[in-house]
Amino acid sequence: VDLVHSAFEGFNATILAYGQTGSGKTWTMGSSSDLAVNQYNQGIIPRVIRHIFDLVEEKENEYPNSSYKIQVQFLEIYGEDIKDLLD
């Protein structure tokens, strides 16, 4: 949550999952292919995205003439390879 609020103040924000194969990084980040995950079992990514858009909605109600631009990257780094997971 502090990371999201810092991003709204203009700071860059990064979430990094690091660990051995099979250690739970994908589950923790919440990037599984199952879309029917209940709220309590969601990972970091869906929770942060929901929080970001809730804050945008609050800010738009508070400042009706404001606009927001959200940019994200979702990368997988494995060995020397970098894969864009949104491409």
Summary of the structure (lengths in Angstrom):
residues: 87
radius of gyration: 15.1
end to end distance: 26.8
largest distance: 46.8
contacts: 144
relative contact order: 0.12
helix: 39%
strand: 9%
